[in-house]
Amino acid sequence: MDKGLAFEPTAVHRSHDENLLVAGDTSGAVKVFNYPCLTKDAVPTKHRGHIKEVAKVRFSCDGKFVISLGKHDRTIMIWKVLPDPSIIGATPFGK
């Protein structure tokens, strides 16, 4: 990635089964990584929902959902975690 184009992570949380890592960043993106990330340039599934910075991200106790809170837009988003054989990701709940 070119210098200056990466957004800094603002919140991270590991799933209870220790298979996934979710991160929110300063752009408002929620990214889901396989855990552990074995390379520095691991490719996440990236989802947009918040206008700017993500304040908090957490997996639900059962690991089926990710909850993200927007710092500037004051929204709470619930993302459903969907396993995929090639990539594991999340989609907004209800879609």
C-alpha positions in Angstrom: 0.0 0.0 0.0 1.3 3.5 -0.8 2.4 5.6 2.1 -0.5 7.7 3.5 -3.3 5.7 2.0 -3.8 3.2 4.9 -6.3 4.0 7.6 -5.3 3.5 11.2 -7.2 0.9 13.2 -9.3 2.4 16.0 -10.8 -0.7 17.6 -10.1 -4.5 17.4 -11.6 -7.6 18.9 -10.9 -11.3 18.5 -13.8 -13.8 18.2 -14.4 -16.1 21.2 -13.4 -19.2 19.1 -10.2 -17.4 18.2 -10.8 -17.9 14.4 -11.5 -14.3 13.4 -10.3 -10.8 14.2 -12.5 -7.7 13.5 -11.1 -4.2 13.2 -12.7 -0.8 12.8 -10.6 2.1 11.3 -10.6 5.9 10.9 -12.3 5.7 7.5 -15.4 4.0 9.0 -14.7 0.6 7.6 -15.2 -2.7 9.5 -12.6 -5.3 8.4 -12.7 -9.0 9.2 -9.5 -11.0 9.2 -8.8 -14.7 9.6 -7.0 -15.1 12.9 -4.1 -15.5 13.4 -3.0 -13.1 10.6 0.2 -14.8 9.4 1.4 -12.1 7.1 1.7 -8.3 7.4 -0.4 -7.8 4.3 -3.3 -10.2 5.2 -6.3 -9.4 3.1 -9.5 -8.8 5.1 -13.1 -8.7 4.0 -14.0 -5.0 4.2 -17.4 -3.5 4.9 -18.5 0.1 4.9 -21.3 1.4 7.1 -20.0 4.3 9.2 -19.4 7.8 8.0 -16.1 8.3 9.8 -14.2 6.6 12.6 -15.3 3.4 14.2 -15.3 3.8 18.0 -15.8 0.1 19.1 -16.2 -3.3 17.6 -17.2 -6.5 19.4 -18.2 -10.1 18.5 -21.4 -11.3 20.2 -21.0 -14.0 22.8 -22.0 -16.7 20.3 -19.7 -15.3 17.5 -22.6 -15.0 15.0 -22.6 -11.2 15.0 -20.3 -8.2 15.1 -21.5 -5.0 16.7 -19.8 -1.7 15.6 -20.3 1.8 16.9 -19.6 4.9 14.9 -17.9 7.7 16.7 -19.1 10.6 14.6 -22.4 9.3 13.2 -23.4 7.7 16.5 -24.8 4.6 14.9 -24.8 1.1 16.1 -24.5 -1.5 13.3 -25.0 -5.2 13.7 -23.2 -7.4 11.2 -24.0 -11.1 10.7 -20.9 -13.3 10.4 -21.2 -15.7 7.4 -18.7 -18.5 7.0 -17.3 -19.0 3.5 -14.9 -21.8 2.5 -12.6 -19.3 0.7 -13.1 -16.1 2.8 -14.9 -15.6 6.0 -16.8 -12.3 6.2 -19.7 -10.3 7.5 -22.7 -8.6 6.1 -25.2 -6.1 7.6 -27.9 -7.9 9.6 -31.2 -8.1 7.7 -29.6 -8.1 4.2 
